[in-house]
Amino acid sequence: MSNFLDEVHNGLSGKVKKLNPKWLYDFNGSKLFEEITKLQEYYVTRTEIGILEKNKSEIANLIGEKATVIEPGAGESKKISIFLKSLIEPKCYVPSDISKKYIKKIGKKLKKKLPKIKVNPVVDDFTSKKRINNKILKNKNIVVFFPGSTIGNFEKREAIHFLKNIKLKYKPKKIIIGVDLIKKKSVLLKAYNDKKGITARFNKNLLKRINKELKANFDIKSFKHSAIYNKSKSRIEMHLISLKNQKVKVHNKNFHFKKGETIHTESSHKYSPKSFNQLAKKSGWKVKKIWTDLNRQFSIQYLI
C-alpha cells in the first residue's frame, strides 16, 4: 500500500494534481479497459489486430525460432494468441501485470488456450527496475511484446527511460511495440469519450480504488470524466474534473479541490514515424521495420 499511498499523496499535493496512469489498472480497471477495447469508437485494438494478422508471418521470421516472449502489462489474450501462434516453436510466454488477481486470471485463460506453449505469468510493475526470474533471462532469444498504445502513456522523457530500462530489466534483443499515430482530432476525441461511458467509468474507477485501498472519501459523483486533445503535445489527456469546491481525505491527509479543478489521470501521446524513430534512437534502440494499417491510424514497430 505504501508506494500507492505515497504516489497518491505526492500527486494530489502538486500545483497541478496528477496521478500515475498505472494505478488505473487494478482488477476492475483492467476489466473495464477490456470493455473499452471492444468499443466501436476505440480504433486501437481492432486496427492493431488487423496489422498483426496481415503481417504475422513476416514478424515471425524476424523474431526467429524458440523465442521467449515477455509481455509487460499483459492485456486481453487475442493479440498475444495471434502473435504466439505465428512464431516458430516459441519457448515460453511470460505475461506480467501489476494486478495479481488479473494476471492470475489471464494466466489460467492462456494455459487453456495455448496448451502447447509454456505460460509463466508474473506479478510485476514494468516501470520498476526489478528484474524478473533469472531462469527466464538466461534464454537466448528474448523478445518483448508491448502492444496497444501504452508507450504513449509516458511523457517523452519517461518513454526514453522506460525503453532504456527494458534492456536492463528483461534483457531482450528485440521489441515488437504498438505505437499510436497522429490523426484527426475528431477520431481521437470519440475514442476517449465513448457514448456508453465506459471510459468515464474506467477513469472514475481510480477514485473508487483509492477509496477502497487507501481509506479515502472521494465522492465519485462529484467528479466528471473529461478527455481533451492537447495539440501542442500531440496527446489526448484524461482528467477528472471536480464539480464543486470540496475537501477529500486520503488516509490521514486532506486535499482541497476548487470547482473546475482537475486531476490529470492519463496522457496518450501520438507519434509520427519520424518522431518515434527519434525517441527510439535516444533510448538505444533502432526501428528496423514499421507496419501500419491502410489508413495509417496505428503502427506496429520492430526495434533491435
LOLUM-285924 format. One line per field, with one value per residue: residue number from 1; x negated, y negated, z of N, C-alpha, C in turn. Coordinates in steps of 0.05 Angstrom, whole numbers. Layout:
k c(NUM | ...)
n.x c(X | ...)
n.y c(Y | ...)
n.z c(Z | ...)
ca.x c(X | ...)
ca.y c(Y | ...)
ca.z c(Z | ...)
c.x c(X | ...)
c.y c(Y | ...)
c.z c(Z | ...)
***
This chain:
k c(1 | 2 | 3 | 4 | 5 | 6 | 7 | 8 | 9 | 10 | 11 | 12 | 13 | 14 | 15 | 16 | 17 | 18 | 19 | 20 | 21 | 22 | 23 | 24 | 25 | 26 | 27 | 28 | 29 | 30 | 31 | 32 | 33 | 34 | 35 | 36 | 37 | 38 | 39 | 40 | 41 | 42 | 43 | 44 | 45 | 46 | 47 | 48 | 49 | 50 | 51 | 52 | 53 | 54 | 55 | 56 | 57 | 58 | 59 | 60 | 61 | 62 | 63 | 64 | 65 | 66 | 67 | 68 | 69 | 70 | 71 | 72 | 73 | 74 | 75 | 76 | 77 | 78 | 79 | 80 | 81 | 82 | 83 | 84 | 85 | 86 | 87 | 88 | 89 | 90 | 91 | 92 | 93 | 94 | 95 | 96 | 97 | 98 | 99 | 100 | 101 | 102 | 103 | 104 | 105 | 106 | 107 | 108 | 109 | 110 | 111 | 112 | 113 | 114 | 115 | 116 | 117 | 118 | 119 | 120 | 121 | 122 | 123 | 124 | 125 | 126 | 127 | 128 | 129 | 130 | 131 | 132 | 133 | 134 | 135 | 136 | 137 | 138 | 139 | 140 | 141 | 142 | 143 | 144 | 145 | 146 | 147 | 148 | 149 | 150 | 151 | 152 | 153 | 154 | 155 | 156 | 157 | 158 | 159 | 160 | 161 | 162 | 163 | 164 | 165 | 166 | 167 | 168 | 169 | 170 | 171 | 172 | 173 | 174 | 175 | 176 | 177 | 178 | 179 | 180 | 181 | 182 | 183 | 184 | 185 | 186 | 187 | 188 | 189 | 190 | 191 | 192 | 193 | 194 | 195 | 196 | 197 | 198 | 199 | 200 | 201 | 202 | 203 | 204 | 205 | 206 | 207 | 208 | 209 | 210 | 211 | 212 | 213 | 214 | 215 | 216 | 217 | 218 | 219 | 220 | 221 | 222 | 223 | 224 | 225 | 226 | 227 | 228 | 229 | 230 | 231 | 232 | 233 | 234 | 235 | 236 | 237 | 238 | 239 | 240 | 241 | 242 | 243 | 244 | 245 | 246 | 247 | 248 | 249 | 250 | 251 | 252 | 253 | 254 | 255 | 256 | 257 | 258 | 259 | 260 | 261 | 262 | 263 | 264 | 265 | 266 | 267 | 268 | 269 | 270 | 271 | 272 | 273 | 274 | 275 | 276 | 277 | 278 | 279 | 280 | 281 | 282 | 283 | 284 | 285 | 286 | 287 | 288 | 289 | 290 | 291 | 292 | 293 | 294 | 295 | 296 | 297 | 298 | 299 | 300 | 301 | 302 | 303 | 304)
n.x c(-16 | -41 | -72 | -34 | -2 | -39 | -50 | 1 | 11 | -33 | -21 | 28 | 14 | -12 | -18 | 10 | 55 | 42 | 41 | 8 | 18 | 13 | 39 | 91 | 103 | 124 | 158 | 213 | 207 | 175 | 211 | 251 | 221 | 214 | 266 | 269 | 233 | 264 | 301 | 336 | 318 | 266 | 211 | 161 | 149 | 175 | 152 | 98 | 98 | 113 | 67 | 29 | 50 | 46 | -9 | -36 | -68 | -115 | -133 | -142 | -185 | -225 | -230 | -248 | -265 | -245 | -233 | -231 | -177 | -163 | -112 | -100 | -53 | -8 | 50 | 114 | 124 | 125 | 91 | 39 | 46 | 51 | -1 | -36 | -20 | -37 | -92 | -155 | -162 | -157 | -189 | -173 | -121 | -114 | -71 | -60 | -35 | -11 | 30 | 44 | 89 | 112 | 72 | 67 | 116 | 113 | 69 | 88 | 128 | 98 | 65 | 101 | 118 | 72 | 44 | -3 | -45 | -91 | -68 | -83 | -62 | -75 | -75 | -87 | -114 | -122 | -148 | -186 | -254 | -266 | -287 | -259 | -248 | -310 | -321 | -289 | -312 | -359 | -350 | -364 | -338 | -304 | -245 | -210 | -142 | -101 | -44 | 14 | 26 | -7 | -58 | -50 | -29 | -68 | -106 | -150 | -204 | -201 | -186 | -232 | -266 | -238 | -243 | -298 | -304 | -278 | -316 | -353 | -322 | -293 | -327 | -322 | -332 | -302 | -245 | -175 | -130 | -71 | -50 | -14 | 11 | 7 | 68 | 134 | 165 | 220 | 229 | 197 | 220 | 271 | 256 | 239 | 280 | 328 | 395 | 423 | 401 | 361 | 306 | 307 | 325 | 281 | 241 | 261 | 260 | 211 | 214 | 250 | 218 | 177 | 208 | 223 | 174 | 140 | 166 | 197 | 243 | 269 | 321 | 351 | 390 | 382 | 344 | 324 | 313 | 265 | 239 | 189 | 158 | 91 | 60 | 9 | -25 | -15 | 23 | 75 | 109 | 131 | 176 | 202 | 254 | 268 | 332 | 349 | 330 | 291 | 270 | 225 | 206 | 149 | 127 | 93 | 91 | 112 | 142 | 155 | 203 | 219 | 279 | 282 | 228 | 178 | 158 | 105 | 104 | 86 | 44 | 42 | -2 | -12 | -46 | -88 | -118 | -171 | -180 | -176 | -217 | -261 | -256 | -264 | -317 | -343 | -336 | -369 | -354 | -339 | -294 | -273 | -234 | -168 | -100 | -36 | 35 | 80 | 102 | 66 | 71 | 51 | -9 | -54 | -116 | -183 | -238 | -308)
n.y c(24 | -24 | -48 | -61 | -95 | -136 | -156 | -175 | -214 | -249 | -262 | -288 | -332 | -369 | -430 | -426 | -376 | -307 | -239 | -175 | -137 | -82 | -64 | -61 | -10 | 34 | 95 | 87 | 41 | 61 | 98 | 63 | 35 | 75 | 78 | 28 | 35 | 62 | 28 | -9 | -61 | -60 | -53 | -30 | 25 | 62 | 45 | 54 | 110 | 125 | 109 | 143 | 194 | 191 | 186 | 227 | 271 | 248 | 220 | 263 | 288 | 249 | 249 | 301 | 370 | 409 | 369 | 331 | 299 | 239 | 202 | 142 | 114 | 145 | 154 | 167 | 233 | 239 | 212 | 231 | 285 | 288 | 270 | 308 | 357 | 351 | 353 | 389 | 447 | 425 | 415 | 399 | 362 | 302 | 269 | 207 | 167 | 113 | 123 | 176 | 209 | 202 | 219 | 272 | 293 | 283 | 315 | 368 | 371 | 368 | 413 | 453 | 439 | 440 | 493 | 518 | 484 | 461 | 425 | 372 | 335 | 272 | 228 | 161 | 96 | 59 | 11 | 10 | 23 | 73 | 139 | 196 | 267 | 300 | 347 | 344 | 301 | 323 | 346 | 347 | 322 | 272 | 234 | 174 | 161 | 110 | 88 | 47 | -20 | -36 | -56 | -109 | -130 | -149 | -207 | -242 | -241 | -203 | -159 | -148 | -134 | -88 | -53 | -47 | -21 | 27 | 57 | 69 | 94 | 138 | 160 | 164 | 177 | 158 | 117 | 116 | 68 | 30 | -30 | -88 | -131 | -200 | -233 | -253 | -300 | -294 | -238 | -219 | -243 | -220 | -167 | -169 | -188 | -155 | -136 | -101 | -110 | -80 | -91 | -134 | -109 | -76 | -114 | -140 | -97 | -96 | -132 | -103 | -60 | -84 | -101 | -51 | -23 | -60 | -84 | -130 | -185 | -200 | -231 | -202 | -218 | -272 | -284 | -291 | -257 | -274 | -281 | -310 | -340 | -356 | -394 | -418 | -383 | -336 | -298 | -260 | -278 | -253 | -272 | -283 | -321 | -366 | -378 | -415 | -459 | -425 | -380 | -328 | -269 | -229 | -172 | -196 | -249 | -313 | -341 | -396 | -416 | -459 | -483 | -459 | -447 | -400 | -329 | -302 | -244 | -210 | -209 | -204 | -198 | -214 | -193 | -210 | -170 | -188 | -219 | -180 | -146 | -179 | -182 | -128 | -121 | -154 | -123 | -81 | -42 | -15 | -29 | 19 | 38 | 20 | 31 | 13 | -3 | -10 | -62 | -88 | -95 | -70 | -37 | 19 | 33 | 55 | 63 | 64)
n.z c(0 | 13 | -29 | -67 | -36 | -24 | -75 | -90 | -51 | -62 | -115 | -111 | -82 | -112 | -151 | -199 | -199 | -205 | -226 | -230 | -289 | -285 | -240 | -253 | -267 | -232 | -214 | -228 | -261 | -302 | -324 | -342 | -380 | -418 | -437 | -462 | -505 | -540 | -560 | -612 | -623 | -605 | -638 | -634 | -616 | -652 | -700 | -692 | -685 | -736 | -765 | -742 | -757 | -813 | -822 | -794 | -809 | -830 | -785 | -751 | -776 | -770 | -714 | -703 | -685 | -626 | -586 | -526 | -501 | -472 | -442 | -419 | -374 | -390 | -429 | -456 | -485 | -541 | -578 | -563 | -573 | -629 | -641 | -615 | -638 | -689 | -687 | -692 | -661 | -605 | -542 | -490 | -456 | -423 | -388 | -355 | -301 | -260 | -226 | -185 | -181 | -232 | -268 | -254 | -270 | -326 | -338 | -327 | -366 | -414 | -410 | -420 | -471 | -501 | -501 | -518 | -509 | -461 | -407 | -365 | -318 | -286 | -229 | -236 | -238 | -293 | -296 | -257 | -235 | -221 | -235 | -269 | -259 | -259 | -288 | -333 | -359 | -377 | -425 | -495 | -540 | -528 | -531 | -526 | -523 | -534 | -541 | -562 | -541 | -500 | -493 | -505 | -459 | -428 | -411 | -456 | -439 | -399 | -430 | -459 | -417 | -400 | -444 | -445 | -395 | -404 | -432 | -391 | -353 | -375 | -412 | -470 | -541 | -580 | -595 | -603 | -614 | -602 | -631 | -628 | -679 | -702 | -716 | -741 | -699 | -685 | -689 | -648 | -602 | -601 | -590 | -537 | -509 | -504 | -525 | -491 | -443 | -418 | -416 | -382 | -335 | -327 | -317 | -270 | -237 | -214 | -171 | -139 | -127 | -97 | -53 | -32 | -22 | 3 | 45 | 34 | 20 | -28 | -63 | -112 | -149 | -151 | -187 | -255 | -316 | -366 | -431 | -469 | -527 | -532 | -573 | -580 | -554 | -578 | -558 | -524 | -466 | -405 | -355 | -288 | -268 | -216 | -192 | -156 | -101 | -55 | -1 | 7 | 40 | 43 | 69 | 118 | 106 | 83 | 24 | -18 | -65 | -117 | -150 | -216 | -218 | -236 | -237 | -268 | -300 | -341 | -399 | -470 | -516 | -585 | -643 | -700 | -751 | -757 | -709 | -670 | -684 | -672 | -617 | -603 | -618 | -581 | -538 | -545 | -581 | -647 | -699 | -741 | -775 | -796 | -791 | -815 | -815 | -872 | -869 | -839 | -784 | -740 | -715 | -716 | -691 | -702 | -663 | -653)
ca.x c(0 | -56 | -80 | -9 | 5 | -59 | -46 | 26 | 6 | -50 | -7 | 50 | 3 | -24 | -2 | 28 | 59 | 36 | 36 | -5 | 38 | 11 | 58 | 118 | 105 | 130 | 174 | 236 | 197 | 166 | 235 | 263 | 205 | 221 | 291 | 262 | 220 | 285 | 319 | 334 | 302 | 238 | 199 | 134 | 146 | 182 | 133 | 73 | 103 | 112 | 39 | 16 | 59 | 35 | -39 | -46 | -90 | -140 | -141 | -153 | -212 | -243 | -234 | -264 | -253 | -249 | -234 | -217 | -163 | -154 | -93 | -95 | -26 | 8 | 79 | 131 | 107 | 129 | 67 | 17 | 52 | 43 | -30 | -49 | -13 | -52 | -121 | -167 | -168 | -163 | -198 | -158 | -107 | -114 | -54 | -63 | -16 | -14 | 52 | 41 | 115 | 117 | 52 | 74 | 139 | 103 | 51 | 104 | 142 | 79 | 56 | 122 | 120 | 46 | 33 | -30 | -65 | -94 | -59 | -95 | -54 | -88 | -66 | -110 | -110 | -142 | -162 | -207 | -280 | -268 | -287 | -242 | -262 | -335 | -319 | -276 | -331 | -381 | -343 | -379 | -322 | -282 | -232 | -188 | -118 | -88 | -24 | 31 | 14 | -16 | -82 | -40 | -21 | -92 | -117 | -172 | -228 | -195 | -185 | -260 | -275 | -225 | -255 | -325 | -301 | -271 | -341 | -365 | -302 | -285 | -349 | -313 | -347 | -282 | -219 | -152 | -116 | -49 | -53 | 9 | 1 | 22 | 91 | 154 | 174 | 247 | 226 | 186 | 239 | 292 | 245 | 235 | 305 | 347 | 423 | 432 | 390 | 344 | 281 | 313 | 325 | 253 | 227 | 271 | 253 | 186 | 223 | 261 | 195 | 165 | 227 | 223 | 148 | 125 | 183 | 204 | 272 | 277 | 349 | 347 | 409 | 374 | 323 | 333 | 292 | 261 | 216 | 185 | 134 | 71 | 46 | -20 | -40 | -5 | 32 | 100 | 106 | 155 | 177 | 226 | 260 | 285 | 357 | 355 | 309 | 294 | 246 | 223 | 186 | 137 | 113 | 93 | 84 | 134 | 136 | 177 | 208 | 237 | 297 | 268 | 201 | 177 | 136 | 95 | 101 | 71 | 38 | 37 | -17 | -10 | -72 | -93 | -140 | -196 | -184 | -181 | -244 | -280 | -253 | -276 | -346 | -352 | -334 | -388 | -342 | -336 | -270 | -282 | -211 | -143 | -76 | -13 | 60 | 83 | 108 | 43 | 80 | 35 | -32 | -69 | -144 | -203 | -262 | -331)
ca.y c(0 | -49 | -60 | -72 | -118 | -157 | -168 | -190 | -238 | -267 | -271 | -307 | -355 | -387 | -453 | -412 | -349 | -287 | -211 | -157 | -120 | -53 | -58 | -56 | 18 | 55 | 116 | 74 | 23 | 78 | 109 | 41 | 29 | 96 | 69 | 5 | 44 | 74 | 7 | -18 | -86 | -55 | -41 | -20 | 54 | 77 | 38 | 68 | 139 | 127 | 107 | 168 | 216 | 187 | 187 | 245 | 288 | 231 | 214 | 288 | 292 | 230 | 257 | 325 | 393 | 414 | 344 | 327 | 273 | 225 | 181 | 125 | 104 | 162 | 148 | 189 | 254 | 242 | 203 | 249 | 310 | 285 | 268 | 333 | 378 | 346 | 357 | 416 | 461 | 407 | 430 | 392 | 336 | 291 | 245 | 194 | 146 | 102 | 135 | 204 | 222 | 201 | 236 | 300 | 299 | 284 | 338 | 392 | 370 | 373 | 440 | 469 | 431 | 446 | 516 | 527 | 464 | 457 | 398 | 367 | 308 | 260 | 202 | 144 | 68 | 56 | -14 | 14 | 34 | 101 | 159 | 219 | 292 | 303 | 370 | 334 | 283 | 338 | 354 | 331 | 305 | 258 | 212 | 160 | 155 | 88 | 77 | 26 | -47 | -42 | -74 | -136 | -140 | -161 | -232 | -234 | -235 | -177 | -137 | -142 | -119 | -62 | -36 | -40 | -3 | 53 | 72 | 79 | 109 | 163 | 170 | 172 | 168 | 147 | 108 | 111 | 48 | 15 | -60 | -102 | -152 | -225 | -231 | -274 | -305 | -283 | -209 | -215 | -251 | -199 | -143 | -172 | -198 | -137 | -141 | -84 | -120 | -61 | -105 | -151 | -91 | -68 | -137 | -143 | -73 | -102 | -143 | -81 | -44 | -100 | -99 | -24 | -14 | -80 | -96 | -157 | -190 | -214 | -229 | -197 | -234 | -300 | -286 | -284 | -249 | -292 | -275 | -332 | -337 | -377 | -394 | -425 | -360 | -313 | -277 | -261 | -279 | -246 | -286 | -281 | -349 | -370 | -393 | -434 | -462 | -402 | -371 | -299 | -257 | -204 | -160 | -215 | -275 | -327 | -355 | -414 | -419 | -481 | -475 | -461 | -437 | -372 | -310 | -292 | -215 | -195 | -221 | -184 | -212 | -203 | -198 | -206 | -150 | -203 | -227 | -156 | -137 | -196 | -173 | -101 | -125 | -165 | -101 | -60 | -23 | -23 | -19 | 33 | 43 | 9 | 40 | -3 | 3 | -26 | -90 | -98 | -104 | -57 | -23 | 38 | 27 | 75 | 50 | 81)
ca.z c(0 | 18 | -54 | -78 | -19 | -27 | -102 | -90 | -34 | -77 | -139 | -104 | -68 | -131 | -161 | -217 | -188 | -226 | -216 | -250 | -301 | -279 | -218 | -265 | -275 | -213 | -228 | -241 | -282 | -325 | -337 | -357 | -404 | -437 | -450 | -479 | -529 | -558 | -569 | -639 | -624 | -598 | -663 | -630 | -614 | -677 | -721 | -686 | -690 | -765 | -773 | -733 | -774 | -840 | -823 | -774 | -820 | -832 | -758 | -740 | -788 | -757 | -686 | -703 | -670 | -597 | -572 | -500 | -505 | -447 | -447 | -395 | -373 | -408 | -430 | -465 | -498 | -570 | -592 | -558 | -585 | -657 | -641 | -607 | -657 | -714 | -682 | -697 | -636 | -582 | -518 | -465 | -456 | -395 | -385 | -329 | -295 | -233 | -211 | -180 | -188 | -261 | -283 | -248 | -287 | -354 | -340 | -329 | -391 | -435 | -408 | -433 | -499 | -514 | -486 | -528 | -502 | -432 | -398 | -338 | -310 | -263 | -219 | -240 | -246 | -314 | -293 | -237 | -245 | -210 | -256 | -264 | -255 | -274 | -306 | -357 | -371 | -388 | -452 | -515 | -558 | -513 | -545 | -511 | -539 | -519 | -559 | -552 | -543 | -473 | -494 | -507 | -433 | -416 | -421 | -475 | -423 | -385 | -450 | -464 | -393 | -400 | -465 | -435 | -373 | -415 | -438 | -367 | -337 | -388 | -429 | -497 | -564 | -599 | -584 | -620 | -599 | -614 | -629 | -640 | -697 | -703 | -734 | -737 | -671 | -681 | -685 | -621 | -581 | -599 | -578 | -509 | -497 | -517 | -519 | -470 | -418 | -405 | -410 | -358 | -312 | -323 | -305 | -243 | -220 | -199 | -145 | -123 | -117 | -75 | -30 | -22 | -13 | 18 | 66 | 25 | 20 | -53 | -72 | -141 | -165 | -152 | -207 | -282 | -335 | -389 | -448 | -488 | -544 | -529 | -599 | -578 | -544 | -594 | -539 | -510 | -437 | -389 | -329 | -272 | -261 | -192 | -199 | -134 | -81 | -36 | 13 | 6 | 57 | 34 | 92 | 141 | 95 | 69 | -2 | -25 | -94 | -125 | -172 | -242 | -216 | -247 | -232 | -294 | -295 | -362 | -425 | -491 | -537 | -612 | -656 | -728 | -753 | -752 | -681 | -653 | -691 | -657 | -589 | -601 | -620 | -556 | -518 | -551 | -599 | -675 | -712 | -765 | -792 | -787 | -805 | -809 | -830 | -896 | -862 | -823 | -757 | -718 | -725 | -700 | -698 | -695 | -653 | -645)
c.x c(-17 | -64 | -57 | -2 | -13 | -55 | -21 | 23 | -11 | -36 | 15 | 40 | -9 | -6 | 19 | 31 | 57 | 31 | 25 | 16 | 36 | 31 | 87 | 124 | 105 | 147 | 198 | 228 | 189 | 190 | 249 | 248 | 210 | 246 | 286 | 251 | 240 | 304 | 315 | 316 | 272 | 224 | 174 | 133 | 152 | 162 | 106 | 75 | 102 | 84 | 24 | 24 | 46 | 5 | -52 | -69 | -116 | -150 | -154 | -181 | -233 | -250 | -252 | -251 | -260 | -251 | -220 | -204 | -154 | -135 | -87 | -67 | -7 | 37 | 94 | 114 | 108 | 103 | 43 | 21 | 44 | 12 | -44 | -44 | -29 | -82 | -130 | -177 | -176 | -169 | -180 | -144 | -105 | -97 | -59 | -42 | -19 | 8 | 49 | 66 | 119 | 98 | 57 | 96 | 130 | 86 | 67 | 118 | 123 | 68 | 75 | 122 | 95 | 32 | 5 | -52 | -67 | -87 | -68 | -87 | -69 | -75 | -89 | -100 | -131 | -156 | -185 | -232 | -284 | -267 | -268 | -260 | -287 | -336 | -308 | -297 | -355 | -375 | -356 | -362 | -298 | -272 | -211 | -166 | -103 | -67 | -7 | 17 | 2 | -41 | -74 | -32 | -44 | -97 | -142 | -197 | -225 | -196 | -214 | -272 | -264 | -238 | -284 | -324 | -294 | -296 | -354 | -347 | -297 | -306 | -340 | -332 | -328 | -258 | -199 | -134 | -94 | -53 | -30 | -1 | 19 | 44 | 110 | 163 | 201 | 246 | 216 | 206 | 262 | 281 | 242 | 259 | 329 | 375 | 433 | 421 | 371 | 316 | 284 | 313 | 296 | 237 | 235 | 265 | 228 | 194 | 235 | 239 | 181 | 182 | 224 | 196 | 133 | 142 | 190 | 234 | 280 | 307 | 348 | 365 | 401 | 350 | 333 | 309 | 290 | 236 | 213 | 160 | 116 | 54 | 17 | -37 | -32 | 5 | 61 | 94 | 133 | 153 | 203 | 231 | 277 | 309 | 365 | 330 | 313 | 268 | 247 | 200 | 176 | 119 | 114 | 87 | 107 | 124 | 160 | 178 | 227 | 255 | 282 | 239 | 200 | 154 | 129 | 88 | 85 | 67 | 34 | 25 | -14 | -36 | -70 | -115 | -167 | -201 | -188 | -208 | -265 | -280 | -268 | -307 | -358 | -352 | -354 | -377 | -342 | -310 | -278 | -259 | -186 | -120 | -52 | 12 | 61 | 88 | 87 | 53 | 62 | 11 | -42 | -98 | -163 | -229 | -283 | -352)
c.y c(-25 | -63 | -74 | -97 | -141 | -172 | -184 | -215 | -258 | -279 | -291 | -332 | -376 | -410 | -444 | -384 | -328 | -260 | -194 | -139 | -91 | -45 | -54 | -26 | 37 | 76 | 104 | 56 | 39 | 90 | 87 | 34 | 50 | 89 | 46 | 14 | 56 | 53 | -1 | -42 | -81 | -39 | -25 | 11 | 68 | 70 | 53 | 98 | 143 | 127 | 133 | 191 | 215 | 192 | 208 | 263 | 273 | 226 | 239 | 293 | 274 | 238 | 282 | 347 | 393 | 388 | 346 | 299 | 263 | 203 | 165 | 113 | 119 | 156 | 172 | 208 | 255 | 235 | 223 | 276 | 310 | 286 | 294 | 355 | 375 | 352 | 386 | 427 | 443 | 423 | 425 | 365 | 327 | 266 | 233 | 172 | 137 | 114 | 165 | 220 | 224 | 220 | 265 | 310 | 302 | 309 | 364 | 394 | 378 | 401 | 460 | 464 | 439 | 469 | 525 | 507 | 461 | 428 | 394 | 339 | 298 | 234 | 183 | 116 | 62 | 29 | -12 | 25 | 63 | 121 | 182 | 244 | 295 | 326 | 362 | 318 | 297 | 347 | 336 | 312 | 293 | 235 | 200 | 153 | 134 | 74 | 55 | -1 | -56 | -59 | -103 | -147 | -154 | -189 | -225 | -226 | -208 | -154 | -129 | -125 | -91 | -43 | -29 | -18 | 25 | 70 | 84 | 99 | 137 | 175 | 179 | 163 | 154 | 138 | 106 | 93 | 35 | -15 | -73 | -126 | -177 | -223 | -253 | -276 | -293 | -253 | -203 | -221 | -231 | -174 | -144 | -184 | -181 | -142 | -125 | -92 | -100 | -73 | -122 | -133 | -81 | -89 | -140 | -120 | -78 | -114 | -122 | -64 | -58 | -99 | -72 | -17 | -34 | -95 | -125 | -160 | -207 | -209 | -227 | -214 | -263 | -304 | -277 | -277 | -269 | -282 | -297 | -326 | -361 | -376 | -400 | -402 | -334 | -291 | -282 | -262 | -271 | -260 | -278 | -309 | -350 | -388 | -413 | -438 | -439 | -395 | -340 | -289 | -231 | -194 | -180 | -244 | -287 | -341 | -371 | -417 | -443 | -471 | -480 | -451 | -408 | -356 | -299 | -262 | -200 | -213 | -199 | -199 | -198 | -211 | -197 | -184 | -164 | -209 | -203 | -145 | -153 | -187 | -147 | -104 | -135 | -144 | -79 | -38 | -33 | -12 | -7 | 38 | 31 | 21 | 22 | 8 | -15 | -56 | -103 | -110 | -94 | -43 | -2 | 36 | 48 | 60 | 70 | 63)
c.z c(0 | -8 | -67 | -62 | -23 | -54 | -103 | -74 | -50 | -101 | -134 | -90 | -87 | -139 | -181 | -207 | -211 | -213 | -238 | -262 | -295 | -257 | -228 | -267 | -251 | -228 | -242 | -264 | -307 | -339 | -353 | -382 | -426 | -452 | -469 | -506 | -549 | -569 | -598 | -642 | -620 | -620 | -657 | -631 | -640 | -700 | -717 | -692 | -721 | -776 | -766 | -752 | -802 | -843 | -805 | -784 | -821 | -804 | -746 | -751 | -776 | -728 | -685 | -685 | -641 | -581 | -545 | -503 | -478 | -454 | -421 | -396 | -391 | -406 | -439 | -482 | -528 | -585 | -588 | -570 | -615 | -659 | -636 | -628 | -684 | -712 | -687 | -670 | -612 | -557 | -494 | -469 | -428 | -395 | -357 | -326 | -266 | -214 | -209 | -189 | -218 | -276 | -278 | -266 | -316 | -358 | -343 | -356 | -414 | -434 | -422 | -463 | -515 | -500 | -494 | -521 | -472 | -425 | -369 | -329 | -286 | -255 | -221 | -248 | -267 | -313 | -272 | -250 | -236 | -233 | -248 | -262 | -272 | -294 | -333 | -373 | -383 | -417 | -473 | -532 | -543 | -529 | -527 | -530 | -523 | -537 | -547 | -556 | -516 | -473 | -495 | -480 | -418 | -427 | -437 | -459 | -409 | -405 | -457 | -441 | -393 | -420 | -458 | -413 | -382 | -421 | -413 | -352 | -349 | -407 | -457 | -519 | -584 | -584 | -607 | -605 | -615 | -609 | -643 | -656 | -695 | -724 | -728 | -708 | -665 | -676 | -657 | -599 | -578 | -585 | -548 | -494 | -509 | -507 | -495 | -442 | -403 | -398 | -385 | -333 | -306 | -309 | -275 | -225 | -204 | -171 | -127 | -111 | -94 | -50 | -16 | -9 | 5 | 39 | 59 | 24 | -5 | -57 | -102 | -158 | -168 | -171 | -234 | -299 | -358 | -404 | -468 | -505 | -541 | -555 | -597 | -569 | -558 | -576 | -530 | -480 | -424 | -362 | -314 | -261 | -236 | -199 | -177 | -117 | -60 | -23 | 13 | 24 | 46 | 57 | 115 | 132 | 79 | 44 | -9 | -55 | -98 | -147 | -199 | -242 | -224 | -235 | -260 | -289 | -316 | -386 | -445 | -515 | -564 | -627 | -686 | -729 | -747 | -723 | -663 | -659 | -675 | -627 | -584 | -601 | -594 | -534 | -523 | -568 | -627 | -685 | -739 | -785 | -779 | -804 | -796 | -823 | -854 | -891 | -845 | -797 | -735 | -731 | -705 | -710 | -687 | -688 | -647 | -631)
***
